[in-house]
Amino acid sequence: MEQNQELLKKRRRTFHYRKEQISDAQLHDLEAYGISVQSEEQPWFFAVIQNQEILNRMAEMTGLDDPFYGAPTLIAAFAKDNAVSAVVDTAFALSSMMNAAVNEGLGTCMIGSLKDLLNHPEHMDLRNLCRVPDGYTCIGSIAIGFPDEEEDLPDHQNTDVFSYIR
Ligand SMILES: Cc1cc2nc3c(=O)[nH]c(=O)nc-3n(C[C@H](O)[C@H](O)[C@H](O)COP(=O)(O)O)c2cc1C
């Protein structure tokens, strides 16, 4: 239990990554945890993007300055269009991958900008590059890599978000 709490505390976003690629064993660990979450339908597809040229191209296309923070791996998550709980289940899977990343000594950050690119009809070439099946919509992606430096993050402050019906 204590270990779980420590893990959750460490699961904060990382904005600085080393260039070094994560290992395939680490990647497979994240994948295994990701797809083991509770889900009837398993309504997801994941594109693991580790090609630096393609990452650079995607970063440039967002029009943002350093949108992936130099992370060497991005996992883009796609939810099946005709499924009952696709977005929630796929978000659970991403969250589970982020937990597994902490166990592997890796940092992560949720990245929203890739979603807009991968769902844009003008950029179907990118979707094809990612070999995404038809009938799936990108809901987000996570940047993953070795943290470059310790970041001093403020605690989350707002605890007034619960009501109690007893
Ligand atoms: C759907 C979604 C998309 C996000 N997209 C980005 C993004 O593109 N870039 C970014 O720096 N943070 C993005 N964030 C925010 C970070 O992932 C992170 O939640 C935020 O920095 C707070 O981190 P902390 O809880 O560790 O303080 C996104 C968060 C969510 C939930």
The ligand as a MOL file (V3000), in Angstrom:
LIG
                    3D

  0  0  0     0  0            999 V3000
M  V30 BEGIN CTAB
M  V30 COUNTS 31 33 0 0 0
M  V30 BEGIN ATOM
M  V30 1 C -5.7120 15.5610 -22.0190 0
M  V30 2 C -4.4900 16.2900 -21.5450 0
M  V30 3 C -3.6200 16.8360 -22.4700 0
M  V30 4 C -2.4900 17.5150 -22.0510 0
M  V30 5 N -1.6220 18.0310 -22.9590 0
M  V30 6 C -0.4880 18.6260 -22.5520 0
M  V30 7 C 0.4810 19.0920 -23.4840 0
M  V30 8 O 0.3300 18.9370 -24.6880 0
M  V30 9 N 1.5870 19.7060 -22.9980 0
M  V30 10 C 1.7930 19.8640 -21.6530 0
M  V30 11 O 2.8210 20.4090 -21.2520 0
M  V30 12 N 0.9150 19.4180 -20.7450 0
M  V30 13 C -0.2130 18.8030 -21.1650 0
M  V30 14 N -1.0980 18.3290 -20.2560 0
M  V30 15 C -0.8440 18.5830 -18.8210 0
M  V30 16 C 0.1850 17.6460 -18.2260 0
M  V30 17 O 0.0620 16.3500 -18.7230 0
M  V30 18 C 0.0430 17.5480 -16.7210 0
M  V30 19 O -1.2140 17.0050 -16.4240 0
M  V30 20 C 0.1390 18.9000 -16.0820 0
M  V30 21 O 1.3530 19.4920 -16.4470 0
M  V30 22 C 0.0890 18.7720 -14.5480 0
M  V30 23 O 1.0830 17.9040 -14.1450 0
M  V30 24 P 1.2490 17.5550 -12.6270 0
M  V30 25 O -0.0470 16.9410 -12.1930 0
M  V30 26 O 2.3840 16.5820 -12.5410 0
M  V30 27 O 1.5340 18.8420 -11.9320 0
M  V30 28 C -2.2360 17.6390 -20.6610 0
M  V30 29 C -3.1050 17.0550 -19.7480 0
M  V30 30 C -4.2040 16.3790 -20.1730 0
M  V30 31 C -5.1140 15.7410 -19.1500 0
M  V30 END ATOM
M  V30 BEGIN BOND
M  V30 1 1 1 2
M  V30 2 1 2 3
M  V30 3 2 2 30
M  V30 4 2 3 4
M  V30 5 1 4 5
M  V30 6 1 4 28
M  V30 7 2 5 6
M  V30 8 1 6 7
M  V30 9 1 6 13
M  V30 10 2 7 8
M  V30 11 1 7 9
M  V30 12 1 9 10
M  V30 13 2 10 11
M  V30 14 1 10 12
M  V30 15 2 12 13
M  V30 16 1 13 14
M  V30 17 1 14 15
M  V30 18 1 14 28
M  V30 19 1 15 16
M  V30 20 1 16 17
M  V30 21 1 16 18
M  V30 22 1 18 19
M  V30 23 1 18 20
M  V30 24 1 20 21
M  V30 25 1 20 22
M  V30 26 1 22 23
M  V30 27 1 23 24
M  V30 28 2 24 25
M  V30 29 1 24 26
M  V30 30 1 24 27
M  V30 31 2 28 29
M  V30 32 1 29 30
M  V30 33 1 30 31
M  V30 END BOND
M  V30 END CTAB
M  END
